[in-house]
Amino acid sequence: MPVTPWYCETVANITVTVPDHVYRAARIRAAERGSSVSALVGEFLRSLTDQDAEFHRLEAQQREVQARIGPFRAADRLAREDVHDRAVR
């Protein structure tokens, strides 16, 4: 008895218009991967979401590091002579 696949998530169909040479190249790439053009497009769109999530994670990490550093002023810098003295030591 064949098993009928059941999907737990809804999927949306989209229509994408691309030039013929792009479509041909995508079909070739999909065949090389043993996949379909639809799967390639889906993979690409998922990667965009992953990149956005990574960007937001890094942005939050940057804010956290900057908060730990605290404020600083240009007046708090070492004088030029002090910098050179430190380098010579």
C-alpha positions in Angstrom: 0.0 0.0 0.0 1.6 3.3 -1.0 2.2 5.9 1.7 0.7 9.3 1.0 2.9 12.2 2.2 1.4 14.6 4.6 2.8 18.1 4.9 2.7 19.8 8.3 3.3 23.3 6.9 1.7 25.3 4.2 3.6 26.3 1.2 3.1 29.2 -1.2 3.5 29.1 -4.9 5.3 32.0 -6.5 5.9 33.0 -10.1 9.3 34.3 -11.1 10.1 35.7 -14.5 13.7 35.4 -15.6 15.5 35.6 -19.0 15.8 32.3 -20.9 19.6 32.1 -20.4 19.1 32.4 -16.6 16.4 29.7 -16.6 18.6 27.3 -18.7 21.6 27.9 -16.3 19.3 27.2 -13.3 18.0 24.0 -14.9 21.6 22.9 -15.5 22.7 23.8 -11.9 19.6 22.0 -10.5 20.4 18.9 -12.6 24.0 18.9 -11.3 22.7 18.9 -7.8 20.0 16.3 -8.5 17.4 18.9 -7.6 14.8 21.1 -9.2 14.8 24.8 -10.1 12.0 25.2 -7.6 14.2 23.7 -4.9 17.1 26.0 -5.9 14.9 29.0 -5.6 13.5 27.9 -2.2 17.1 27.2 -1.0 18.1 30.7 -2.1 15.2 32.4 -0.4 15.8 30.4 2.9 19.5 31.6 2.7 18.3 35.2 2.7 16.3 34.6 5.9 19.4 32.9 7.5 21.5 35.9 6.5 19.1 38.3 8.0 19.0 36.3 11.2 22.8 36.2 11.3 23.0 40.0 10.7 20.6 40.7 13.5 22.5 38.4 15.8 25.8 40.1 15.0 24.2 43.5 15.4 22.9 42.6 18.9 26.3 41.3 19.8 27.9 44.6 18.6 25.5 46.7 20.7 26.3 44.5 23.7 30.1 44.9 23.3 29.7 48.7 22.8 27.6 48.9 26.0 30.4 47.1 27.9 33.0 49.5 26.6 31.2 52.5 27.8 31.7 56.1 26.7 35.1 57.5 25.8 36.4 60.9 24.7 39.2 62.0 22.4 40.6 63.9 25.4 41.1 60.5 27.1 43.7 59.5 24.6 47.4 59.3 25.3 49.6 62.2 24.2 51.7 61.6 21.1 54.9 61.5 23.2 53.4 58.9 25.5 52.5 56.7 22.7 56.0 56.8 21.2 57.5 56.2 24.7 55.3 53.1 25.1 56.4 51.8 21.7 60.1 52.1 22.5 60.0 50.3 25.7 
